[in-house]
Amino acid sequence: MSQDRASIHNFAAGPSPLPTPVLQRASEGLLNYNGTGMGVCELSHRGKEFKGIIEGAEADLRTLLAVPDNYTILFTQGGGTTQFSSVLLNLLSYRRLHPKYTSDYKPPTIDYVVTGSWSSKAFVEAQRLSLPPYPSTEPFAIPRIAATGKSSKFTTLPKKGEYDFSEDPAFVYYCENETINGIQFPTDTSSEYAFPFDSVPDHVPIVADYSSSFISRPITNFSRHAIIYAGAQKNLGPSGTTVVIVRNDLLVDTTQASKLGSVPSVPIALEYKTLADNASLYNTPPVFAIYVSALVLSYLLADKGGIKGVEETNRKKAQTLYATLDEAEEKGLVRCVVREKEARSWMNVTFEITEGREKAFLEGAEQRGMRQLKGHRSVGGESITCVV
Ligand SMILES: Cc1ncc(COP(=O)(O)O)c(C=O)c1O
């Protein structure tokens, strides 16, 4: 049976639903962009039309998130997963070239805050990329876990006093919102579950994976970050582009670092400096994903009250949903996975349906037009944990 878009509530965690007015405009642009008689996917990425689109997207994102001037915004490919590798490769080169270490370079530690599935994956990638190049026995780096919520099966965040940062790591890495686990760092920096920015020495770069909470509310302590990245497919646009916001001093020539030795070589399409020097157009970009992202950004600024408006909407949505779930939990119908309220995600609300009732729940949801509520395959997937 064919369904009307307006009658469906789509809860997919990514690729996620996009605003209908944006998709209507995008479908027009797909056929005929701005009266050129050509679709947006048929235009050269070096032409003035696409230049206008990508520059507009960058300017709107800068306005929306108040990105300071000393940061470059990149539109890349390869998803969040590629950034697990890119951040490490670029930041090891940065370290290698840093005057403080050139004369006596030693493999640095890298501190990972592991709070769920995605930061676990990033950590495993760091371990892989740090392995010594044969026949050497010296690793490129020593990734370590500075704090983790693993003992709680990632149902809560570490408290501020539980972090054990190393003395001089090449960088500190965390995932602001763990999509699968439904864990998110609170924005209130006085919360005991807030990310402990003050415990990281000023000179140490902090990297944040914002994939599943990007542009859902302001970025907490923006200027303390070295790199913030996010795949588009949650709140920004279709899958295919990944936004990386990099502090300008971290845009280094990785070939020069490779020549000094002791760091892994960096594939050219992953080098932030190359991407920045070419205004994200070193190679052919994902034009459609960037186009739709540009439309979403201008829609949020013009029609949704910018980031403050978006934050307010999301705050209300999260409050209503958690209040309903807490009430249902009191009646023994569901169980919220994240017990600590301050650590609960606004974007990915995880709950379990009382055993034996999952099927009925999903059928009831289906009848009410609610779609894609099934949990992620990695947490028992078929129907247990619902990521909304
Ligand atoms: C927080 C987070 N980081 C990284 C990723 C990986 O992103 P991608 O699938 O674009 O590689 C995801 C994907 O859902 C995610 O939610």
The ligand as an SDF file (V2000), in Angstrom:
LIG
                    3D

 16 16  0  0  0  0  0  0  0  0999 V2000
   28.5170    8.6250   16.2760 C   0  0  0  0  0  0  0  0  0  0  0  0
   28.8740    7.9470   14.9960 C   0  0  0  0  0  0  0  0  0  0  0  0
   30.1660    7.9670   14.5920 N   0  0  0  0  0  0  0  0  0  0  0  0
   30.5500    7.3790   13.4560 C   0  0  0  0  0  0  0  0  0  0  0  0
   29.6420    6.7280   12.6510 C   0  0  0  0  0  0  0  0  0  0  0  0
   30.1140    6.0630   11.3810 C   0  0  0  0  0  0  0  0  0  0  0  0
   29.6600    6.8150   10.3290 O   0  0  0  0  0  0  0  0  0  0  0  0
   29.6660    6.2760    8.8240 P   0  0  0  0  0  0  0  0  0  0  0  0
   28.6740    5.1740    8.7400 O   0  0  0  0  0  0  0  0  0  0  0  0
   29.2710    7.5050    8.0750 O   0  0  0  0  0  0  0  0  0  0  0  0
   31.0520    5.8440    8.5170 O   0  0  0  0  0  0  0  0  0  0  0  0
   28.2890    6.6970   13.0160 C   0  0  0  0  0  0  0  0  0  0  0  0
   27.2970    6.0360   12.1390 C   0  0  0  0  0  0  0  0  0  0  0  0
   26.1500    5.8800   12.4200 O   0  0  0  0  0  0  0  0  0  0  0  0
   27.9030    7.3280   14.2150 C   0  0  0  0  0  0  0  0  0  0  0  0
   26.6210    7.3100   14.6030 O   0  0  0  0  0  0  0  0  0  0  0  0
  1  2  1  0
  2  3  1  0
  2 15  2  0
  3  4  2  0
  4  5  1  0
  5  6  1  0
  5 12  2  0
  6  7  1  0
  7  8  1  0
  8  9  2  0
  8 10  1  0
  8 11  1  0
 12 13  1  0
 12 15  1  0
 13 14  2  0
 15 16  1  0
M  END
$$$$
